[in-house]
Amino acid sequence: MSTHSTYDWLRHMADSWGLLAMLLVFVVLVAWPFRPGQRAKNDHAANMIFKDENDG
């Protein structure tokens, strides 16, 4: 009869499901700026640093 400690169980979960969760978060964060209809907001955010406070 083998006994598994809490550490072994947590390690197994991190090795399998933790990796999957990190991959899913990465894919969502990479795809987020490319959502349909976001081009205007992305362009505005990209050019904000070039605007002067006196610009319109």
Secondary structure, 3 states (H helix, E strand, C coil): CCCCCHHHHHHHHHHHHHHHHHHHHHHHHHHHHHCCCCHHHHHHHHHHHHCCCCCC
